[in-house]
Amino acid sequence: MGTADVIPGVSGGTIALIFNIYERLIAAIKSISPASVLGILKCCNIWNTEQRDKLFRKLKEQDFIFLIVLASGIFTAVISLSTIIPNLVFNHTELTFSCFLGLIIPSIFIPWEMIKQKSFFNVISLITGLALTIGFSYLMKEQGVNNTSNSTFPMACVILFFSAILAISAMILPGISGSFILMLLGQYLFVSGLVAKIKVDVLGSTLNERKKMALALVENFSTIEACILVGIFISGCVLGILLMSRLIHFCLKKSHDTTMAFLTGMICSSLYVLWPFKESAPDGVEMKDWLPKAPNILPEMNSLTVNSIIIFAVALISSTAFIIYGNKRAKAQNEN
């Protein structure tokens, strides 16, 4: 999920649906409340055997262990890939998006199969989710991109906080990429630059060309300001995911099949965002500013198009084989 969250166009919610942990994830996040957190904090005396057993029991009951493991994996992937993925997306757009497109297409059928009673109304719900998500992406493209790099520190804090709420709300929904929302809001590379600055200045990471490009976007901010901005961004993410998880949990509880069909439509909309072939950037416009609003086009038949098709085919076959294997394994486990 962390790898998907770094990729503009791929939603972490989609990956959760593919691995059949989406509803569990939503329920676990929804269970987080001030009372549950306070109850866990009261049992944090791990030196006391009784308190330690009580702590682990509470963590297991509220599925916090699941969330901790998942969050650790997401955090590791984001830190590791925050400079690699942007480089691939902006410098090798066609090849990178072709790969992601091939990986996503087979996953469309996973949430659809989770619908218990298929009906015409569920088809309408799917089409609605598809239309709304594509429409939202189109409208966001038309709004252009905001540049936070030249903002004052207080203004950057405000922009990042509300951008985080929108992006994390999108991340938890299949089909709407939180990274893509950040791109449309002009914050994707800025956040990547903040992460790169902390990795270099605080963690002592080696400096390379990719990180130099990212650092150039945050050169107006000190290391302390970068840390504060990342903290504010994380705070916005926490608030957004708590609010959105409660809404989705309510919808799944009240109308599971309709909600799942709607989410399937959202996954289908990823194909629009991830279409590999975009209109070329105008002269003097950098790809990082152009890609979020670049229109989709039909490709010309050349070596790049052929390579993109080959990569798409390999990713499609690999993803399909992985899903088939996973389904067979899950079926065998259920029979045993």
N, C-alpha and C positions, 0 to 999 in steps of 0.2 A: 504493500500500500504506500509506503514511503517513496519508493521509486516512482510509482504512478503519480503521486502528489507533486513531484518535481517536474513532471512532464506536462507541458501545456497541451490540453486536449484530452488527457486521460484522467478520469476521476478515481480517487481512492475508493469511493463508494462502489464503483463498478468492480474493482478487484475484490472487495468484500463480498459482493454478490456472487462472483465467479467461484470463490472458495467457500460459499455457503455459510458465511459468518455474519451476514449483514444484519439480520434481525437480532442476533445475539449481541452484536456491537451496539445497535441502537438501544436495546434494553439495558445493557450495561452502562452506557453513558447516561441514559435517562435516570438510572438509579442514584447517580451522584447528586447529593444535596448537602446543604450545610450540616444537617443532622447526621447524615451518614459519615461525612468527613470528620465531624467532631467525635463521633463514636469510635472511629478508628484511631484518632489521635489520643484518646483516653487510654488506649491499649498499647501504646508505643513503648512501654517498658519491657524490652525484649529480654532483659536479664532476669525478669520474674517469669518462671515457667508457666504459671497460670495465666498471666497477662499475655505472654507470647502465644499460647494456644488459643486464647480468646481472639487475639489479633488475626491470626491465620484463619480462624473460623469465620470472622467477619469479612475478611478479604475474599474468601471463597464464596460465602453466601451472596455477596453483592457483585461477584465476578470481577473484582478489582485486579486480581492476579492476571486474568485474561487481558484487561486493559493495560496493565503495566508492561506485560510482555509485548503487546502490540505497539504501544507507544514507544517502547525502546527500539523496536525494529524500524518504526517510521522515522524516529529521530536520527538513528544511525544512517539510514538511507539518505535523508535530507542533507545531513552534514557531508556525507561522502560524495553525493552527486550534484550538489548545488552549483558547482562550476563546470562540471562535465556535460550535463544534460543541456544547459543553455548553449554551450558551444556547438553541440551536435544539432540542436534545433535551428539555430540561426545560420550556421555555416554549411549544413548539409540537410536542409529542410525536406527536400523530396525523399531522400533515402530514409531519413529518420521517421517521418510521418508515414511512409509506406510500411515500415516495420510495425509501428504502433497500430496502424489500420488493420493489418493482417492479424495482429494479436487480439484485437477487440471484437472483430466480426463474429467469431464463433461463440463469444460470451453472451451475445444477445439472447440466445435461446435458453440460457440458464434461468434467469428470473421468470421467463414465460412458463417454463416447466414447473415452477413453484406454485403457479396458480391452480387451485384445487378444482374449481368449476369454471371452465372457459365459457364465455358467452359473448354475444354481440356487443354488450355494454362494455366488456373488458377490452374489446378491439377499439371501441370509441375512446376509452380511457388511454390506451396506448397511443393512438393518433394524437390525442390532446397533449400528452406529455411530450411527444416528438415535436409538435407544432410550437408549443409554448417555449421549449428550450431553444429551438432553432431561431424563433422570433426574438427571444431575449439576446442570444448571441449576436444576431444581426443588428439589433438596436444598439447594443454595446459597441459594436464596431463603428457605427455611425457617429458615436459620441467622441471618437478620437482618444488620445492618450494624454494623461497628465504627467508632468515631469516634477518629481519630488526632489530631485538632486539639487535644484536651485532654490528650494524652499528654506525658510528659517526653521530652526530646530522645533519650536512649539508647533508650527504649522505641519511639519513632517510627522510629529507625534499624532496629531489629530487625523491626518490623512491615513497614516498606517493603521491606526486603531479601527477606523470604520472600514477600511479596505480588508482588514483581517476578518472582521465579522462577515462581510459579504463573501469572501473567498472560502472561509471554512464552512459556511453554510452550503456553498456550492460543492465543496469537496465531499461532503457526506451524502450528496445526492448523486446517484449514478447518471453519467452522461454530461454533467456540468463539471468541468475541471476547475478546481480552485486556482491552479496555476494559470489557466487561461483567463480567468476573471482578473487575476493580478496583472496579467499582461495588458488586458483591455483597460485597466485602471492606471497603467503605467508604473506599477509597483513591482513587477516580477524581477526585473534586473536590479532594481534598487535594493530589494530584500536580499537578492543573491550577493550584491556588493557588500551589504552589511555583514552577512555570514562570512564572506571571504575576509573582510577586515578583522573580524574577531578571531578567525582561524590563524591569520598571519600575526596580528599584534598580541593576542592573548595566549593562544595555544602554540605559537611559534612554528606554524606551518611554513613550509618552503614556498617561496614566491616564484610563480611561473607566468607565462604570457596570459593564460586564461584569467588568473587572479588579478593581474595588472589591469586587464580590461574591466573586471568587476570593481576593483578598487577605485578606478577613475570616476565611477558614478557616485561615490560617497566621500570624495576627497575633501568636501566642505565640512565634514563632521569628524569630531575627535573620537578616539577609541571609547571613551566613557559614554559619549553621546550615542555611538553605535550600539553599545550594550544596552543602554536605556531604550533605544528605538526597537531593538529586538525583543526586549521585555514587554514593551507596550504592544507590539505585534502579537506576541504569545498571549497576552491578556485578552486581546480582541478575539483571538482564535478560541480561547477557553469559553468566553461568553457566548460566541456564536454557535459553537458546537453543542453547548448545553441547551440553548433555546431551540435549535433546529431538531435535535434528537427527540425532544419532548413532542414536537409537532408530528414527526414521522411515526413515533411510537403510538401516538393517539390514532393516527390514520390507519396504521397496520392493525391495531386492535379493533377499530370500528368497522373497517372494510378492507380486509387483507387482500383479496383478489383484485379489487379495483386499484388499490394502492400499488400492488406489485405490477399490474399492467401499466400503470402510469410511469413507474420507474423503468420498465422495459422500454417504453417510448423515449425516455431520457437517455438511455444507453444508445439507442438508435441514432440520436442526435449527434453523438460523438463522431459519426462518420462524416457529417458536414464539417465539423471543426477540423478533423484530422485529414481531410482531403489533401493529398501531398502537393498538388500542383496549384500554385498561387500566381497571381499576376506579378510581374517583375516590379521591383521598387523603382519609383521615379528617380531621376538623376539628383544626387545630393541628399537623398533620404536613406538613412541607415536601416538595415534589415530589422534591428531591434525595435525601431519605431514603426516600421511598415507592416511586419508580419501580423500583429494583432488585428489589423483592419484590411489585410490583403484579400481581394475577391478570389474565389475559386475559379479556375479555368480548365478547359480540356487541354491535355498535354500535346506537344509536338512529338512525333516519333523520332527519337534520337537515342544516343547511348545512355544518357541519364535516365530517360523514360524506361528503357529496357532494363537497366539495373534496378530501378525502383520496382518494376513489375516482378523481377526475380526475388528481390528482398520481401516484397509483399507476399508472394506465393510461399516462400520458405516459412515466414512468420505465421501465415494462415494454416499451413499444414502442421506446423509445430504446435500451435495453440489448439487446433482441433484434436490432435493426437493426445495432448496433455489432458484435455477435458474428457475425452473418451476413456482414457486410462483411469482418471479420477472417478468417473461414474462407475466403471466396472469394479474398482477397488471398494468404493462405498457400498455397492450392491452386495459384494462378497462379504463385507463386514456385517451388513444387516442380516444376511442369511445365516451367518454363524451366530 
